């Protein structure tokens, strides 16, 4: 069956003309004459049966249909170009792995370790995109995701990684930590909250035997990365996953005043669609991340 896809040349010319708002500048970019660009656009409009540009005072302007079409195809054209360049540069060896990640997890734990993956698999290009919530792989081009375990993941293979353990963190540069003799003492400091985990501090204090307390009002942040930076800046006491701040703890930028941890809140995992359970690149990354997580957990004891 013939696919209903226009000429890729026409699509590339359209994207350039739409981005520049000019057939002349598009012609210069794609190395065609302005009349050739005009003919490609006309051919595309004829194929679609829809006008994409409107002429306004001798200029071409995208109409509503053109804006919608550009929005829908621009990312696909970029993906095709990227995957083609990767295949050409590696001569068919290796490939591209599209990975969805939680932003703070990627910044704080994954990225500092990815050099090891690249050194082991130099022929694999790993692309990261932010996806903080579970999603359907059928609607994306992702090969796998590093995320939380959640019932909404369907039709996937799940590989357990970290169990989340939240610990309190405070900057010794801004606060007199010698005042902290018992968990209840933290209630005299501003508490920093993750917006999506508003009950975390209450659960931690309950675990510490401090069910009745009136905390100092504190700031709320969307991501753990913001909570960590706020704690480093002396804005209060954070409650964050320990493995996010291990480097700061070892440098004494932050300290954990009490070793009491809030466990079983969430578990991180690698998930990938069942249709990719035998995919070579996915298995390469799976084996690497499981191994690197085991090494890291062993080091923490």
C-alpha positions as CSV (number, residue, x, y, z in Angstrom):
1,X,0.0,0.0,0.0
2,X,1.3,3.4,-1.0
3,X,1.8,5.7,2.0
4,X,0.1,9.1,2.0
5,X,3.4,11.0,2.4
6,X,4.4,13.9,0.3
7,X,7.9,14.3,-1.2
8,X,10.5,14.8,1.5
9,X,12.1,17.4,-0.7
10,X,8.8,19.4,-0.7
11,X,8.5,19.0,3.1
12,X,12.0,20.2,3.7
13,X,11.5,23.2,1.4
14,X,8.2,24.0,3.1
15,X,9.8,23.8,6.6
16,X,12.6,26.2,5.5
17,X,10.1,28.6,3.9
18,X,7.8,28.6,6.9
19,X,10.7,29.1,9.3
20,X,12.2,32.0,7.3
21,X,8.9,33.5,6.2
22,X,10.5,34.0,2.8
23,X,10.9,31.9,-0.3
24,X,14.1,33.7,-1.2
25,X,15.8,32.9,2.1
26,X,14.5,29.4,2.0
27,X,16.0,29.0,-1.5
28,X,19.4,30.1,-0.2
29,X,19.3,27.6,2.6
30,X,18.2,24.6,0.5
31,X,20.4,25.6,-2.5
32,X,17.5,26.0,-5.0
33,X,16.3,29.0,-6.9
34,X,13.4,31.0,-5.6
35,X,11.2,29.8,-8.5
36,X,12.1,26.1,-7.7
37,X,11.0,26.7,-4.0
38,X,7.8,28.2,-5.2
39,X,7.1,25.2,-7.4
40,X,7.9,22.8,-4.6
41,X,5.4,24.6,-2.3
42,X,2.8,24.6,-5.1
43,X,3.3,20.9,-5.6
44,X,2.9,20.2,-1.9
45,X,-0.2,22.4,-1.7
46,X,-1.7,20.6,-4.7
47,X,-0.9,17.2,-3.1
48,X,-2.5,18.2,0.2
49,X,-5.4,20.1,-1.4
50,X,-4.8,22.9,1.1
51,X,-3.2,26.3,0.8
52,X,-0.3,26.7,3.3
53,X,0.7,30.3,2.6
54,X,-1.0,33.6,2.1
55,X,0.6,36.4,0.1
56,X,0.6,39.8,1.9
57,X,2.1,42.8,0.2
58,X,4.5,40.6,-1.9
59,X,5.5,38.5,1.1
60,X,4.4,34.9,1.9
61,X,2.9,34.4,5.3
62,X,1.9,31.0,6.9
63,X,-1.9,30.7,7.2
64,X,-3.6,28.7,10.0
65,X,-3.3,25.4,8.0
66,X,0.4,26.1,7.4
67,X,1.0,26.8,11.1
68,X,-0.7,23.6,12.1
69,X,1.1,21.5,9.5
70,X,4.5,23.0,10.4
71,X,3.9,22.2,14.1
72,X,3.0,18.6,13.3
73,X,5.9,17.8,10.9
74,X,8.8,19.8,12.1
75,X,9.8,17.4,14.9
76,X,9.4,14.4,12.6
77,X,11.7,16.0,10.0
78,X,14.3,16.7,12.7
79,X,14.1,13.1,13.9
80,X,14.6,11.8,10.4
81,X,17.6,14.0,9.9
82,X,19.1,13.0,13.2
83,X,18.6,9.3,12.7
84,X,19.9,9.5,9.2
85,X,23.1,11.4,10.3
86,X,23.6,8.9,13.1
87,X,23.3,5.9,10.8
88,X,25.7,7.5,8.2
89,X,28.3,8.5,10.8
90,X,28.4,5.0,12.3
91,X,28.1,3.1,9.0
92,X,25.2,1.0,10.3
93,X,26.9,0.0,13.5
94,X,25.3,0.9,16.8
95,X,22.4,3.2,16.6
96,X,20.3,5.8,18.5
97,X,18.5,5.1,21.8
98,X,15.7,7.6,22.8
99,X,15.3,7.7,26.5
100,X,12.6,9.5,28.5
101,X,13.8,10.7,32.0
102,X,12.8,12.5,35.1
103,X,14.7,15.8,35.0
104,X,16.3,15.7,38.5
105,X,17.2,12.0,38.3
106,X,18.9,12.7,35.0
107,X,20.8,15.8,36.1
108,X,21.7,14.5,39.6
109,X,22.5,10.8,39.0
110,X,22.4,9.7,35.3
111,X,24.4,12.4,33.5
112,X,27.5,12.2,35.7
113,X,27.7,8.5,34.9
114,X,26.9,8.5,31.2
115,X,30.6,8.9,30.2
116,X,31.0,5.3,31.4
117,X,28.2,4.2,29.0
118,X,29.7,6.1,26.1
119,X,33.1,4.6,26.7
120,X,31.7,1.1,26.8
121,X,29.4,1.7,23.8
122,X,30.9,4.5,21.6
123,X,28.8,3.5,18.7
124,X,25.5,4.2,20.5
125,X,24.0,7.7,20.6
126,X,21.8,8.2,23.7
127,X,19.2,11.0,23.5
128,X,17.4,12.2,26.6
129,X,14.1,13.9,26.8
130,X,12.1,15.1,29.8
131,X,9.1,13.1,30.8
132,X,8.3,13.4,34.5
133,X,5.1,11.4,34.4
134,X,4.2,7.9,33.1
135,X,3.0,7.8,29.4
136,X,2.1,5.5,26.6
137,X,5.0,4.4,24.5
138,X,2.6,3.9,21.6
139,X,2.3,7.7,21.3
140,X,6.0,8.5,21.3
141,X,9.3,7.5,19.7
142,X,10.9,6.6,23.0
143,X,12.7,3.3,23.4
144,X,12.7,3.3,27.2
145,X,12.2,5.5,30.2
146,X,13.8,6.0,33.6
147,X,10.9,6.9,35.9
148,X,8.9,5.8,38.9
149,X,7.1,2.5,39.2
150,X,3.4,3.3,38.8
151,X,0.2,1.3,38.0
152,X,-0.4,3.3,34.9
153,X,2.6,1.8,33.1
154,X,0.9,-0.8,30.7
155,X,2.4,-3.2,28.2
156,X,5.9,-2.6,29.5
157,X,8.8,-4.5,31.0
158,X,9.8,-3.0,34.3
159,X,13.3,-3.3,35.8
160,X,13.5,-2.2,39.5
161,X,16.3,0.2,40.5
162,X,16.5,2.4,43.5
163,X,14.1,2.4,46.4
164,X,13.6,6.0,47.2
165,X,14.9,7.0,50.7
166,X,14.2,10.6,51.7
167,X,16.6,12.2,54.2
168,X,16.7,15.8,55.7
169,X,19.4,18.0,54.4
170,X,20.7,21.4,55.7
171,X,23.6,23.7,54.9
172,X,26.2,23.9,57.7
173,X,27.3,27.2,56.2
174,X,24.1,29.0,57.0
175,X,22.7,27.2,60.0
176,X,24.0,26.3,63.4
177,X,23.6,22.5,63.1
178,X,24.9,22.1,66.7
179,X,21.4,23.1,67.8
180,X,20.0,20.0,66.3
181,X,19.9,17.4,69.0
182,X,16.6,15.7,68.2
183,X,14.4,15.5,65.0
184,X,11.8,17.8,66.7
185,X,14.5,20.6,66.6
186,X,14.1,20.8,62.8
187,X,10.6,22.4,63.3
188,X,12.4,25.6,64.2
189,X,13.8,25.9,60.7
190,X,12.0,26.7,57.5
191,X,11.0,23.4,55.8
192,X,11.4,23.2,52.1
193,X,8.7,21.2,50.3
194,X,8.4,19.4,46.9
195,X,5.0,20.6,45.6
196,X,3.9,17.1,44.5
197,X,4.9,15.6,47.9
198,X,3.3,17.9,50.4
199,X,2.8,15.2,53.0
200,X,6.5,14.0,53.0
201,X,7.6,16.1,56.0
202,X,4.6,15.2,58.0
203,X,5.3,11.5,57.4
204,X,9.0,11.9,58.3
205,X,8.1,13.7,61.6
206,X,5.5,11.0,62.4
207,X,8.2,8.4,61.8
208,X,10.5,10.3,64.2
209,X,7.7,10.3,66.9
210,X,6.9,14.0,66.4
211,X,3.3,13.8,65.2
212,X,2.2,17.1,66.8
213,X,4.3,20.0,65.6
214,X,3.9,23.4,64.1
215,X,6.6,23.9,61.5
216,X,8.0,27.3,60.4
217,X,6.3,28.1,57.0
218,X,8.6,27.2,54.1
219,X,8.9,27.4,50.3
220,X,7.4,24.9,47.8
221,X,9.3,23.8,44.7
222,X,8.3,21.8,41.6
223,X,11.4,19.6,41.5
224,X,13.8,18.1,43.9
225,X,16.7,19.8,42.1
226,X,15.2,23.2,43.2
227,X,14.8,21.9,46.8
228,X,18.4,20.9,46.9
229,X,19.7,24.2,45.5
230,X,17.4,26.1,48.0
231,X,18.9,24.1,50.9
232,X,22.4,24.8,49.6
233,X,21.5,28.5,49.5
234,X,20.4,28.4,53.2
235,X,16.7,28.9,52.5
236,X,15.7,26.0,54.9
237,X,15.8,22.3,55.4
238,X,15.0,20.0,52.5
239,X,13.8,16.4,52.4
240,X,15.1,14.7,49.3
241,X,16.3,11.3,48.0
242,X,19.7,10.6,49.5
243,X,21.3,9.5,46.2
244,X,20.5,12.9,44.7
245,X,22.8,14.7,47.2
246,X,25.5,12.2,48.0
247,X,28.2,14.3,46.3
248,X,27.2,17.4,48.4
249,X,27.2,15.3,51.5
250,X,30.7,14.0,50.8
251,X,31.9,17.6,50.2
252,X,30.2,18.8,53.4
253,X,28.1,21.3,51.4
254,X,25.1,19.7,52.9
255,X,24.7,17.5,56.0
256,X,22.2,14.9,57.0
257,X,21.5,15.9,60.6
258,X,19.5,12.7,61.4
259,X,19.9,9.3,59.7
260,X,16.2,8.6,59.9
261,X,15.0,7.9,56.4
262,X,11.5,7.9,54.9
263,X,11.4,4.7,52.8
264,X,9.0,3.1,50.3
265,X,7.7,6.4,49.1
266,X,8.5,5.5,45.5
267,X,10.8,3.2,43.5
268,X,12.7,4.2,40.4
269,X,12.7,1.8,37.5
270,X,13.7,1.3,33.9
271,X,10.6,0.7,31.7
272,X,10.4,-0.2,28.1
273,X,7.6,-1.5,25.8
274,X,7.2,-5.3,25.6
275,X,7.8,-5.1,21.8
276,X,11.3,-4.0,22.6
277,X,12.1,-6.7,25.1
278,X,14.7,-8.2,22.6
279,X,15.9,-4.9,21.2
280,X,19.7,-4.9,21.3
281,X,20.2,-1.2,22.3
282,X,17.6,-1.4,25.0
283,X,19.2,-4.5,26.5
284,X,22.6,-2.8,26.3
285,X,21.3,0.1,28.3
286,X,19.4,-2.1,30.7
287,X,22.4,-4.1,31.6
288,X,24.6,-1.0,32.0
289,X,22.2,0.9,34.2
290,X,21.5,-2.2,36.4
291,X,25.2,-2.7,36.8
292,X,26.0,0.9,37.6
293,X,23.1,1.1,40.1
294,X,24.4,-2.0,41.9
295,X,27.9,-0.6,42.1
296,X,26.6,2.7,43.5
297,X,24.3,1.0,46.0
298,X,27.2,-1.1,47.2
299,X,29.4,2.0,47.7
300,X,26.7,3.6,49.9
301,X,26.4,0.4,51.9
